Amino acid sequence: MYTLIIVDDEEAVRESIREKMDWEANGFELIGSYGDGREALDSLDIRVPDVIITDISMPHMDGLALAAAIADRYRDITVIIMTGFGEFEYAKQAVKLKVYEYVMKPVGHHEFTGILQHLRKELDEKRLRNEDLSRLQSQLNMSMPLLREQFLERMVTSEVKKEEILNKFALFHLSLPGPHYMAATLDVEEFMYPMVTKISSETELLRFAVYNIVHEIFELEQGGIVFRTRDERIGIIFSGEMPYLILAVQKYAEQALQCIEKYVRVRVSIGIGRPYRTMEELSKSYSEAGSALDYRFMVGKNKIISIEDIVHGKGKLQVHHAEWERKLIAALKTGNKELFARLLNDWMHELRASQSSVDRCYIYVQRLLVAIIQVFEDSGHDALEAADILGQVRAYKTLDEIKGWLELLCLQLFEQVMMKMAQDVDSLLIRSEVYILENYQNENLSLNEVAQHVYMSMNYFSGLFKQKKGQSFIEYVTWIRLAKAKELLTETNLKAYEIAAKIGYSDPQYFSVIFKRHHGMTPKEYRSASREGSSLE
């Protein structure tokens, strides 16, 4: 069963379509009908349908503008335009926007049923293509050669000279035009099929299905490069102009996350590094992407995590230490006390087995302490005195004593880190609220604009804002604007259209619709009631 909504400014048309069609018999569920494109677009924040049937001529946002917005934000919504406009230019625009069908009104019941049945068949075929494990098995056997993946993994995990990169790119027919370069990495979190476990015979097929979707979105459609790694992650490298590059990687990562969960029923997390100016520096970006994934303990699974979301625009993370050091620092940053203690125990065991000299062991511990000091300096803490901490190491004569001291030291500092991170988040949210209050009059004020102001990615800021405020960004801005509108209606004689312009609505009619939807009366009715002393709540 596929979900569907209708968008038409004529109530009679919407009612006629609702009553005459046997939706269930045709494989569809009608989940909503709306009177204009903007209202329909807003509804997608709550539930995304499979199909949208829309008129062209509507107030506030017409059907073609709605189709353009959908094409930009949602990959899997099918749009059908049903209109009385027959001009060729409308049809050409619809084709450019990848509209599924352009139907002229009036459309008969038989014709409309035929369109739905044909659409259902195509949607079924698309779903089967993504769910057919036997087909995926065949594709797996014909997947990208091992040498290609080995080179790409080496390129992003070690220093490779530009000359070798260019030679291997020519050999494997790869291309990254630049001028900036950026890396991401994807890790499978959870298989949603009841019978599939990490050792199931179908696990590899599902992993390949995940790779197939990421490969299609980032490589086939957008010209990036996708490869699998030995630790069962998926690497992604991408290039482009700034600032488009950062926004593009975030956008396509979100599309991949949605498609993987919808078609393969697998949950994944994606870490994103910083952009760099040369291909040789992709190893830095990829290391940062891996470090971003280490923060899953804090922010949860099934997320897109940019390294910029963690450090909020501060100095670069130290990501080129030895493996044991990297893991210990990651556990420290995320506040995972149990993991830190376990890693520390494993590391001490390794030092004993290596039979390293006492001086060498002291050096290893001091390197870890230098990294810990850097973490706390980056977090804004001045509690650690480098000379005192480093000097204390020599006071302990055995690895067990050093281990106990390190555990005690780091456990004392965990709470400081977590408190500081919480304060940083609260401070950034306060800055975002101030920015909204100063700019709500701007009709084009956007989630992306506010997120950039506080140095967060749009996706991360949106989730954090809703979690802390209890309402979405759009809901909050609307609340601010309508609160100011009520004040102006009560305390001034400004016309409704003047008030609309002052609070960020260029369309007075749309302002009136929004006001009535939230307060149960028009602006004019509200002004009259306020001056007569009636209850307005």
Secondary structure, 3 states (H helix, E strand, C coil): CEEEEEECCCHHHHHHHHHHCCCHHHCEEEEEEECCHHHHHHHCCCCCCCEEEECCCCCCCCHHHHHHHHHHHCCCCEEEEEECCCCHHHHHHHHHCCCCEEEECCCCHHHHHHHHHHHHHHHHHHHHHHHCHHHHHHHHHCCCCHHHHHHHHHHHHCCCCHHHHHHHHHHCCCCCCCCEEEEEEEEEEEECCCCCCCCCCCHHHHHHHHHHHHHHHHHHHCCCEEEECCCCCEEEEEEECCCHHHHHHHHHHHHHHHHHHHHHCEEEEEEECCCECCHHHHHHHHHHHHHHHCCHHHHCCCCEEEHHHHHCCCCCCCCCCCHHHHHHHHHHHHCCHHHHHHHHHHHHHHHHHHCCCHHHHHHHHHHHHHHHHHHHHHCCCCCCCHHHHHHHHHHCCCHHHHHHHHHHHHHHHHHHHHHHHHHHHHHHHHHHHHHHHHHCCCCCCCHHHHHHHCCCCHHHHHHHHHHHHCCCHHHHHHHHHHHHHHHHHHHCCCCHHHHHHHCCCCCHHHHHHHHHHHHCCCHHHHHHHHHHCCCCC
